[in-house]
Amino acid sequence: MKIRKASPRASMKHQDAAPSAGKPRTARAVKNKPALMAAEQLRLLDELRESEARFHLMAEVVPVLIYTTTPAGETDYVNQRLLHYTGLTAEQLLSQGLAQALHPADRQAV
């Protein structure tokens, strides 16, 4: 949006109402941009770690069986309650999948 602004000489000039978003105002801002991006990445990484820690804490204390899988369907997380319930180890479930926890007669139905 453009606004008209009177100059000291009383002639009218056009000026942007807001500076262009994302464009640095000084050479110093350009120089510091990689540092700001790195700081933002570190902040996001810290938030991700905190979120994962909250998930793992919750997954270990709730009285339910919890597992997660990759988009390809491979098991990548099982909680302790699931291990206790199935009697299998984490290595067995993670490497061979949750079908290991099913009765052999039921595996074909899955």
BAFI-3210 file (N, C-alpha, C; in Angstrom, 3 decimals, decimal comma, padded with zeros to 6 digits):
// residues 110
n [1|2|3|4|5|6|7|8|9|10|11|12|13|14|15|16|17|18|19|20|21|22|23|24|25|26|27|28|29|30|31|32|33|34|35|36|37|38|39|40|41|42|43|44|45|46|47|48|49|50|51|52|53|54|55|56|57|58|59|60|61|62|63|64|65|66|67|68|69|70|71|72|73|74|75|76|77|78|79|80|81|82|83|84|85|86|87|88|89|90|91|92|93|94|95|96|97|98|99|100|101|102|103|104|105|106|107|108|109|110]
n.u [000,844|000,562|001,290|000,744|003,065|003,987|006,792|009,581|009,797|007,282|006,387|004,788|005,492|005,776|005,606|006,338|003,983|004,596|007,646|009,208|008,429|010,624|012,879|016,080|017,090|019,572|023,065|024,185|022,079|021,776|024,177|023,894|021,817|022,252|023,117|020,862|019,074|020,291|020,076|017,303|016,830|018,093|016,459|014,031|014,809|015,303|012,672|011,484|012,852|011,953|009,226|009,274|010,311|008,219|006,222|007,339|007,469|004,729|003,835|004,998|003,837|001,059|-001,722|-001,888|-001,388|001,095|002,325|004,320|004,558|006,486|005,950|006,063|005,071|006,606|007,402|008,442|008,537|007,802|005,995|006,803|004,716|003,493|005,539|005,653|003,078|003,066|005,265|007,464|010,644|011,890|013,592|012,733|010,103|010,585|012,251|010,957|008,330|004,892|003,332|004,481|003,467|000,978|-001,282|-000,368|-002,444|-003,991|-002,468|-002,626|-004,961|-004,428]
n.v [-001,171|002,191|005,369|008,837|011,307|014,324|016,201|018,011|020,179|020,625|019,278|016,395|013,024|009,524|006,772|003,584|002,026|-000,004|-001,699|-003,893|-007,232|-009,611|-008,607|-007,488|-004,583|-003,509|-004,021|-005,395|-006,907|-008,814|-010,131|-011,303|-013,056|-015,904|-016,698|-016,136|-017,916|-020,335|-020,207|-020,302|-022,855|-024,386|-023,755|-024,876|-027,542|-028,071|-027,775|-029,939|-032,088|-031,800|-032,281|-034,935|-036,139|-035,657|-037,205|-039,820|-040,090|-039,941|-042,170|-044,251|-044,236|-044,406|-046,666|-048,429|-050,279|-049,264|-048,444|-047,325|-046,734|-046,595|-044,707|-046,737|-048,862|-050,240|-051,225|-048,875|-048,041|-049,238|-049,456|-050,125|-051,477|-052,857|-054,624|-056,107|-057,222|-058,819|-060,419|-060,392|-059,168|-055,817|-055,736|-057,977|-057,217|-054,821|-055,593|-057,750|-057,066|-056,351|-058,542|-060,692|-060,717|-061,744|-064,547|-067,484|-068,508|-066,292|-064,506|-064,563|-063,267|-060,644]
n.w [000,000|-000,802|000,560|000,676|001,399|002,826|001,920|003,382|001,666|000,808|-001,410|-002,808|-002,011|-002,724|-000,542|000,774|002,899|004,631|005,321|002,950|003,435|004,796|003,545|004,201|006,030|006,309|005,533|007,590|008,616|006,610|006,858|009,381|009,021|008,454|011,016|012,536|011,370|012,051|014,820|015,062|014,031|016,011|018,183|017,319|017,167|019,867|020,825|019,509|020,700|023,354|022,968|022,072|024,368|026,174|024,937|025,157|027,949|028,609|027,141|028,505|031,024|030,903|031,202|028,878|025,800|023,633|020,449|017,687|014,161|011,130|008,058|006,191|007,523|009,340|012,619|014,965|017,562|020,785|023,823|027,314|028,580|026,495|025,854|028,227|028,225|025,879|026,273|024,729|023,483|022,993|020,813|019,345|018,616|017,249|015,149|013,917|013,773|014,781|014,329|015,493|018,029|017,810|017,868|016,092|014,429|014,023|012,587|009,782|009,229|009,503]
ca.u [000,000|001,321|000,674|001,387|003,668|004,515|008,210|009,827|009,628|005,850|005,992|004,289|006,289|005,178|006,437|005,670|003,445|005,315|008,814|009,008|008,636|011,700|014,044|016,853|017,217|020,978|024,006|024,394|020,986|022,097|025,307|023,440|020,716|022,584|023,162|019,475|018,488|020,867|019,469|015,923|016,898|018,404|015,252|013,074|015,334|015,024|011,234|011,226|013,353|011,028|007,987|009,534|010,456|006,857|005,541|007,875|007,027|003,311|003,675|005,463|003,076|-000,364|-001,972|-002,334|-000,335|001,369|003,402|004,256|005,144|006,936|004,981|006,128|004,423|007,556|007,296|009,643|008,492|006,856|006,187|007,106|003,502|003,320|006,544|005,212|001,859|003,366|006,368|008,528|011,600|011,785|014,312|011,870|008,988|011,065|012,843|010,061|006,999|003,890|002,726|005,075|002,660|-000,304|-001,332|-000,098|-003,682|-004,560|-001,546|-003,047|-006,100|-003,930]
ca.v [000,000|003,443|006,551|010,078|011,972|015,644|016,378|019,336|021,217|020,670|018,480|015,096|011,859|008,235|005,967|002,355|002,095|-000,994|-002,189|-005,193|-008,339|-010,526|-007,942|-006,827|-003,135|-003,122|-005,084|-006,168|-007,879|-009,896|-010,849|-012,054|-013,955|-017,311|-016,917|-016,169|-019,171|-021,399|-020,094|-020,783|-024,308|-024,930|-023,612|-025,876|-028,846|-028,187|-028,013|-031,308|-032,981|-031,705|-032,940|-036,374|-036,557|-035,693|-038,373|-041,047|-040,136|-040,290|-043,525|-045,232|-044,225|-044,701|-048,111|-048,979|-050,762|-048,230|-048,644|-046,444|-047,322|-045,690|-044,691|-048,022|-049,874|-050,913|-050,797|-048,143|-047,768|-049,994|-049,087|-051,233|-052,238|-053,775|-055,675|-056,952|-057,928|-059,836|-061,277|-060,295|-058,085|-054,696|-056,127|-058,868|-056,475|-053,813|-056,203|-058,702|-056,487|-056,685|-059,843|-061,632|-060,722|-062,391|-066,005|-067,887|-068,682|-064,970|-063,691|-064,487|-062,342|-059,264]
ca.w [000,000|-000,881|001,169|000,249|002,544|002,461|002,213|003,960|000,648|000,521|-002,566|-002,365|-002,381|-002,392|000,337|001,189|004,253|005,434|004,597|002,314|004,367|004,474|002,970|005,248|005,890|006,284|005,195|008,813|008,710|005,681|007,430|010,549|008,686|008,726|012,462|012,999|010,902|012,868|016,147|014,925|013,890|017,333|018,999|016,855|017,559|021,302|020,973|019,072|021,755|024,484|022,568|022,080|025,768|026,738|024,377|025,748|029,341|028,593|026,614|029,484|032,278|030,717|031,291|027,596|024,915|022,630|019,487|016,523|012,963|010,075|006,957|005,484|008,345|010,226|014,010|015,375|019,000|021,614|025,223|028,226|028,862|025,365|026,023|029,340|027,807|024,868|026,690|023,727|023,705|022,054|019,601|018,570|018,036|016,306|013,953|013,263|013,671|015,788|014,037|016,450|019,248|017,524|017,801|014,706|013,660|013,747|011,781|008,382|009,130|009,576]
c.u [000,890|000,550|001,424|001,869|004,252|005,981|008,406|009,644|008,177|005,473|005,583|005,206|005,512|006,153|005,652|005,209|004,159|006,529|008,522|009,347|009,777|012,928|014,799|017,000|018,668|021,831|024,256|023,312|021,249|023,202|024,858|022,346|021,080|022,630|021,752|018,797|019,010|020,266|018,034|015,896|017,198|017,192|014,222|013,517|015,101|013,545|010,868|011,680|012,420|009,724|008,155|009,663|009,091|006,095|006,023|007,475|005,567|003,118|004,097|004,606|001,593|-000,578|-002,538|-001,124|-000,143|002,518|003,240|004,929|005,610|005,855|004,958|005,502|005,350|007,428|008,583|009,629|007,454|007,084|006,384|005,880|003,230|004,318|006,118|004,014|002,173|004,430|007,522|009,474|011,356|012,465|013,447|010,754|009,453|011,619|011,860|008,624|006,035|003,194|003,280|004,215|001,321|-000,180|-001,125|-001,358|-004,302|-003,703|-002,005|-004,201|-005,649|-003,248]
c.v [001,234|004,539|007,767|010,806|013,300|015,721|017,749|020,461|021,337|019,978|017,104|013,990|010,608|007,453|004,718|002,499|001,116|-001,451|-003,566|-006,297|-009,211|-009,881|-007,218|-005,338|-002,696|-004,308|-005,966|-007,238|-009,062|-010,758|-011,740|-013,065|-015,425|-017,622|-016,989|-017,466|-020,336|-021,383|-020,608|-022,302|-024,967|-024,859|-024,673|-027,285|-029,092|-028,469|-029,437|-032,308|-032,978|-032,430|-034,456|-036,897|-036,632|-036,910|-039,653|-041,179|-040,570|-041,745|-044,588|-045,270|-044,528|-046,215|-048,715|-049,454|-049,728|-048,670|-047,607|-047,156|-046,221|-045,637|-046,004|-049,156|-050,639|-050,351|-050,081|-047,745|-048,671|-049,579|-050,337|-052,093|-053,242|-054,929|-056,650|-057,815|-059,073|-060,824|-061,274|-059,150|-056,974|-055,059|-057,030|-058,090|-055,461|-054,443|-057,089|-058,198|-056,994|-058,012|-060,906|-061,758|-061,429|-063,910|-066,410|-068,053|-067,338|-064,134|-063,541|-063,514|-060,888|-058,877]
c.w [000,000|-000,154|000,679|001,487|002,077|002,843|002,844|002,951|000,196|-000,775|-002,049|-002,874|-002,008|-001,526|000,701|002,626|005,170|004,648|004,018|003,293|003,881|003,868|004,074|004,971|005,785|005,876|006,411|008,972|007,789|006,264|008,589|010,232|008,897|010,221|013,032|012,581|011,734|014,263|016,117|014,790|015,230|018,249|018,613|017,234|019,049|021,551|020,574|020,132|022,965|024,177|022,587|023,508|026,446|026,235|025,054|027,215|029,413|028,168|027,618|030,747|032,105|030,712|029,999|026,800|023,811|021,738|018,387|015,361|012,019|009,000|006,169|006,294|009,269|011,637|014,406|016,851|019,646|023,056|026,084|028,508|027,741|025,467|027,120|028,923|026,844|025,323|025,704|024,084|022,688|020,737|018,722|017,879|016,996|015,031|013,192|013,160|014,723|015,521|014,979|017,703|019,050|017,561|016,343|013,854|013,269|012,802|010,338|008,187|009,101|008,287]
res [m|k|i|r|k|a|s|p|r|a|s|m|k|h|q|d|a|a|p|s|a|g|k|p|r|t|a|r|a|v|k|n|k|p|a|l|m|a|a|e|q|l|r|l|l|d|e|l|r|e|s|e|a|r|f|h|l|m|a|e|v|v|p|v|l|i|y|t|t|t|p|a|g|e|t|d|y|v|n|q|r|l|l|h|y|t|g|l|t|a|e|q|l|l|s|q|g|l|a|q|a|l|h|p|a|d|r|q|a|v]
***
